[in-house]
Amino acid sequence: MELKKRNTFLQLHILTAYPPSNLNRDESGMPKTAKFGGVERGRISSQCNKYWYRNSDIFENLAKSIRTRHYVVLRFAPKLQELEVSDDEIKVWASDVYNLLGGKVSDDTSDNEDEALDDLGAEDDAGKWVEFSHKQAIVIADGEHKALERIAQDIADYTKKQTYPEYIDRVVELRKKNIEKKRARKEDGKGKRKSQAKKNEAADELMKQIDLYSGDYSRSADISLFGRMSASHPEWNFDAACQVAHSITVHPVINEVDYFTAVDDLNKRGAAHVNAAGFNSGVYYLYVCLDIRTLVENLKGDKALGKNLVEALIYSLITISPGGKQNSHASRAFASFVLGEKGAVQPRSLAAAYLKPVRGENMIPDSINALREMKDDFDMAYPFAKPEEYIFDVHNRNGKIEELLRFCTTLPEFNA
């Protein structure tokens, strides 16, 4: 069977050994777990892994998004203050930006209960703008953030009677029309149902300008890789080019509890603090799949940026550890084994290699053997789907990072 090659999928199968650690906690503070192959495994969620990748030094020089509930409160309104815009004007323009990012208009009486995870208090510098905090975290691309900073400058020029772009006048006029329509509805007694969306033409006009300005900047690296979903603006959605599985141990684990005390330096007979903390240890299998065509599309065809982004991702996958409880455990680790694969056929995880838990003293060699056997079985059963491969094996001193990176970035989508 021959398949027409339309796309390249890059797959990474990674084994990393962590000593006693608590890299990713559940709601009780214990390390996360999952049942697989009938036994309890240690688990690190994909959200946890991706958080530490995107916030690592490796991604520092790449354009990244801002993930926050307080963009208007802590970025947009303070920017207008910095530009000496009056508080009254700030409130009006902040309301428009709040709405275009998915906020509810002030007279919406629908259920607004929400768990206060990171609410700002009145004592904060931006406390007076706290009404513009969103109920859920929103993801602002780097280009959109820069576009909003330019819009803030346009607003400042408008309020100071300086030269400004004409879209500002359209926003002001549409805002007036919105107010007139709202007043007319109240006078006629024709209010909208709570569940109905309330269109805000002024916010929509601003959104068009954001899209225009943001076109001058590179796409955000993390959004291009891991995607974005916006319920309020589906046109802002991005399909994730990179799928990251939950890491699981190749063997069973039993979460343990560390009972500890802090000695009182002035009263040696007593303890200043008594507590307990959970931990486990193990060899974790991580599977990652990267859809190269989707990545290039997300980056607007910027192949050079795509290549740099793949390199940054590979470095992160093999050298970045989650930061949970690192001060207590110093459990940072590099990958011991990486199997890189690339091909045009639908990718597949090799997690089935560990349905039968690995046991014994030679944990890493046995884990590698189980992974290779599973791959050989798939290749034999589906010869038309056999991908190219590269092996980076620390314990057998096989392979080099430079060669792994070359293998992962030598792709037709980057060279066409």
C-alpha positions in Angstrom: 0.0 0.0 0.0 1.3 3.4 -1.0 0.1 6.7 0.6 0.4 10.1 -1.0 2.6 12.2 1.3 0.8 15.4 2.2 2.2 16.3 5.5 5.0 15.4 8.0 4.4 14.3 11.5 7.3 14.5 13.9 7.0 12.2 16.9 9.1 12.1 20.1 9.1 9.2 22.6 11.1 10.2 25.7 12.2 8.4 28.8 13.2 10.5 31.8 14.1 9.2 35.3 13.1 11.4 38.2 14.3 10.7 41.8 12.0 11.4 44.7 9.9 14.4 43.7 6.4 16.0 43.6 6.5 17.6 40.2 2.7 17.9 39.6 0.4 17.9 42.6 -3.3 17.1 42.7 -5.9 18.9 44.9 -4.7 17.1 48.0 -1.0 18.0 47.4 0.0 14.5 46.5 1.7 13.7 43.2 -0.8 13.0 40.4 -1.4 9.4 39.3 -3.3 7.4 36.7 -4.4 3.8 36.3 -2.7 2.2 33.2 -2.3 -1.5 32.6 -4.2 -2.3 35.8 -1.7 -0.6 38.1 -1.2 2.9 39.6 1.3 5.1 37.7 2.9 8.4 38.5 1.6 11.1 36.1 2.6 14.6 35.0 -0.2 16.4 33.2 0.3 17.8 29.7 -0.7 21.2 31.0 2.0 21.1 33.6 4.7 20.1 31.0 3.6 22.8 28.5 3.6 25.5 31.2 7.2 24.8 32.0 8.3 24.6 28.4 6.7 27.9 27.4 8.1 29.7 30.5 11.6 28.3 30.2 14.7 30.3 29.2 14.7 28.4 25.9 11.5 30.2 24.8 12.6 33.5 26.3 13.6 35.0 22.9 10.5 33.8 21.1 7.3 35.8 20.9 4.9 34.4 23.5 1.4 35.0 24.6 0.1 36.4 27.9 -2.3 34.2 29.8 -4.3 36.2 32.3 -7.7 37.2 33.8 -6.4 40.8 34.3 -5.1 42.0 30.9 -7.2 45.2 30.9 -6.5 45.8 34.6 -2.7 45.2 34.6 -1.7 46.0 31.1 -4.2 48.1 29.0 -5.5 50.6 31.7 -2.0 51.2 33.2 -0.7 51.8 29.6 -3.3 54.5 29.2 -2.4 56.0 32.6 1.3 56.0 31.5 0.2 58.0 28.4 -1.6 60.5 30.7 -5.1 59.6 29.6 -7.8 60.8 32.1 -9.5 58.2 34.3 -12.9 58.9 32.7 -11.5 58.2 29.3 -9.6 55.1 30.5 -12.9 53.7 31.9 -14.7 54.1 28.6 -11.9 52.6 26.4 -11.1 49.9 28.9 -14.8 48.8 28.7 -14.5 48.4 25.0 -11.4 46.3 25.2 -12.8 44.3 28.0 -15.9 43.5 25.9 -13.9 42.6 22.8 -11.8 40.2 24.8 -14.9 38.4 26.0 -16.1 40.3 29.0 -19.7 40.9 29.9 -21.3 44.3 29.6 -21.9 46.0 32.9 -25.7 45.7 32.9 -25.7 41.9 32.3 -27.5 40.4 35.3 -26.7 36.7 34.4 -25.0 34.5 36.9 -21.5 35.9 37.6 -20.4 33.7 40.5 -16.8 32.5 40.1 -14.1 31.1 42.2 -11.8 33.9 43.2 -8.5 32.3 42.3 -6.4 35.4 41.8 -8.6 38.4 42.5 -7.0 41.8 42.9 -7.7 43.7 46.0 -8.4 47.4 46.4 -4.9 47.8 47.8 -3.4 46.9 44.4 -2.2 49.8 42.2 -4.7 48.8 39.5 -7.5 48.0 42.0 -9.7 50.8 40.7 -9.9 48.9 37.3 -10.7 45.5 38.9 -14.2 45.6 37.4 -12.5 44.7 34.1 -11.1 41.4 35.3 -12.3 38.5 33.3 -14.0 35.4 34.8 -11.7 33.1 33.0 -8.1 33.4 31.8 -7.7 34.7 28.3 -4.8 34.2 26.0 -3.4 37.3 24.3 -1.0 36.7 21.5 2.2 38.8 21.5 1.2 40.5 18.3 -2.2 41.3 19.8 -0.6 42.8 22.9 1.6 45.0 20.8 -1.4 46.0 18.7 -3.3 47.0 21.8 -0.3 49.1 23.0 -0.4 50.9 19.6 -4.1 51.4 20.1 -3.5 52.9 23.5 -1.1 55.4 21.9 -3.8 56.3 19.3 -6.3 56.8 22.1 -3.8 59.1 23.9 -3.3 61.1 20.7 -7.1 61.4 20.3 -7.6 62.6 23.9 -4.8 65.2 23.5 -6.2 66.5 20.3 -3.2 65.3 18.3 -3.2 63.6 14.9 -4.8 60.1 15.2 -6.0 57.3 12.9 -9.6 57.6 11.6 -10.8 54.3 13.1 -10.9 56.1 16.5 -13.7 58.4 15.2 -15.6 55.3 14.0 -15.3 53.7 17.4 -16.5 56.8 19.2 -19.5 57.1 16.8 -20.4 53.4 17.2 -20.2 53.8 20.9 -22.7 56.7 20.8 -25.1 54.6 18.7 -24.8 51.7 21.1 -25.8 54.0 24.0 -28.7 55.5 22.0 -30.0 52.0 21.1 -29.8 50.9 24.8 -31.7 54.0 25.9 -34.4 53.4 23.2 -34.8 49.8 24.3 -35.3 50.8 27.9 -37.9 53.5 26.9 -39.8 51.0 24.8 -39.5 48.3 27.6 -37.9 45.9 25.2 -35.0 44.4 27.0 -32.9 41.5 25.9 -33.1 38.1 27.5 -30.2 37.2 29.8 -29.0 34.5 27.5 -28.8 36.7 24.4 -25.4 38.0 23.4 -25.2 41.8 23.3 -23.4 43.0 20.2 -20.9 45.8 20.8 -20.1 47.5 17.5 -17.4 49.7 19.0 -15.6 46.7 20.4 -15.9 44.9 17.0 -14.3 47.9 15.3 -11.4 47.9 17.8 -11.0 44.1 17.1 -10.6 44.8 13.4 -7.8 47.3 14.2 -6.1 44.7 16.5 -6.2 42.2 13.6 -4.7 44.9 11.3 -1.9 46.0 13.6 -1.0 42.4 14.8 -0.3 41.4 11.2 2.9 43.4 11.5 4.3 41.0 14.1 5.3 37.3 14.3 2.8 34.8 15.6 3.2 33.7 19.2 5.4 30.6 19.5 3.3 29.0 22.2 -0.1 29.6 20.5 1.3 28.3 17.2 2.4 25.1 19.0 -0.3 24.5 21.6 -3.3 26.3 20.0 -5.9 28.7 21.4 -9.6 28.5 21.9 -11.7 31.7 22.1 -15.4 31.2 22.7 -16.2 34.9 22.2 -14.2 35.2 18.9 -14.0 31.8 17.1 -11.9 33.5 14.4 -9.1 33.8 16.9 -9.0 30.0 17.4 -5.8 28.2 16.5 -5.5 24.4 16.0 -2.7 23.0 18.1 0.2 21.9 16.0 1.7 20.0 18.9 0.0 17.4 21.0 1.6 16.6 24.3 0.5 13.4 26.2 0.4 13.1 30.0 3.7 11.6 31.1 3.3 8.3 33.0 5.7 6.0 34.8 6.6 2.8 33.0 6.2 1.0 36.3 3.8 1.0 39.2 4.2 3.7 41.9 3.1 4.1 45.5 2.8 7.6 46.6 4.8 8.1 49.8 4.6 10.7 52.6 7.5 12.6 54.0 6.9 13.6 57.6 9.1 16.5 58.6 9.7 19.1 61.3 11.5 22.4 61.5 13.6 22.7 64.6 13.2 25.8 66.8 16.6 27.3 67.0 15.9 28.9 70.4 14.0 26.0 71.9 15.8 22.8 71.0 13.3 20.6 72.8 10.4 21.7 70.5 9.5 21.9 66.8 8.7 25.2 65.2 6.7 23.4 62.4 5.4 19.9 61.8 4.0 18.8 58.5 3.9 16.1 55.8 4.4 16.2 52.0 3.8 13.6 49.3 6.4 12.3 46.8 7.2 9.5 44.5 9.9 8.6 41.9 10.1 6.8 38.6 11.0 6.6 35.0 8.4 8.6 32.9 7.4 8.0 29.3 6.4 11.1 27.4 4.9 11.1 23.9 4.8 14.3 21.8 3.5 14.6 18.2 4.0 17.7 16.0 2.0 18.4 12.9 4.4 20.3 10.7 1.9 21.6 8.2 -0.3 23.0 10.9 2.7 24.6 12.5 3.7 26.4 9.3 0.2 27.5 8.7 -0.1 28.9 12.2 3.2 30.8 11.6 1.8 32.3 8.4 4.3 30.4 6.3 7.4 31.6 8.2 9.6 28.5 7.7 12.7 29.9 9.4 10.7 30.7 12.6 9.1 27.2 12.3 12.6 25.6 12.3 13.7 27.7 15.3 10.5 26.8 17.1 11.0 23.0 16.6 14.5 23.3 17.9 13.3 25.2 21.0 10.6 22.6 21.6 13.1 19.6 21.3 15.5 21.3 23.7 12.6 21.9 26.1 11.3 18.3 25.9 14.7 16.8 26.8 16.1 19.3 29.3 13.2 21.1 31.1 11.7 19.6 34.2 8.5 20.7 35.9 9.2 23.1 38.8 6.9 21.6 41.4 8.6 21.1 44.8 12.1 21.6 43.3 13.4 23.4 46.4 12.4 20.3 48.5 13.7 17.6 46.1 16.1 19.1 43.6 14.7 16.5 41.1 15.6 18.2 37.8 16.5 15.7 35.2 17.5 15.4 31.5 16.0 12.7 29.2 17.8 9.4 29.2 16.4 8.2 25.9 14.7 9.8 22.9 13.2 8.0 19.9 12.5 10.5 17.2 10.3 9.6 14.3 9.0 11.4 11.2 6.7 10.4 8.4 3.5 11.2 6.5 1.2 8.5 8.0 -1.0 9.1 11.0 1.2 9.0 14.1 0.7 6.7 17.1 1.8 6.5 20.7 4.0 3.7 21.9 2.5 3.8 25.4 1.2 0.2 24.9 4.8 -0.9 25.4 4.2 -0.3 29.1 0.8 -1.9 29.6 2.9 -4.6 31.2 4.7 -2.7 33.9 8.5 -2.7 33.7 10.0 -4.2 36.9 13.4 -5.0 38.2 16.8 -3.3 38.7 17.6 -2.5 35.1 14.7 0.0 34.7 16.0 2.2 31.9 17.5 -0.5 29.7 14.4 -2.7 30.1 12.2 0.4 29.4 14.1 1.1 26.2 13.9 -2.6 25.1 10.1 -2.6 25.7 9.8 0.6 23.6 11.9 -0.7 20.7 10.0 -4.0 20.7 6.6 -2.2 20.5 7.9 0.0 17.7 9.2 -3.1 15.8 5.8 -4.8 16.2 4.0 -1.8 14.8 6.5 -1.5 11.9 6.0 -5.2 11.0 2.2 -5.0 11.2 2.0 -1.7 9.3 5.0 -1.6 6.9 3.4 1.2 4.8 3.4 3.4 7.9 7.0 2.9 9.1 8.5 6.3 9.8 12.2 7.4 9.7 13.8 7.2 13.1 16.7 8.6 15.1 17.8 7.3 18.5 19.4 9.4 21.2 20.4 7.1 24.0 22.4 8.5 26.9 23.2 5.3 28.7 24.5 3.5 25.6 26.3 6.7 24.4 24.4 6.5 21.2 23.4 9.7 19.3 24.1 13.4 19.7 21.8 16.3 20.4 23.0 18.2 17.3 22.1 15.2 15.2 18.7 14.8 16.8 17.9 18.5 16.1 19.0 18.1 12.5 16.8 15.0 12.1 13.8 16.9 13.6 14.3 20.0 11.5 15.2 18.5 8.1 11.6 18.4 6.9 10.1 19.0 3.5 7.8 21.7 4.8 10.8 23.8 5.9 12.8 23.2 2.8 10.3 23.6 0.0 
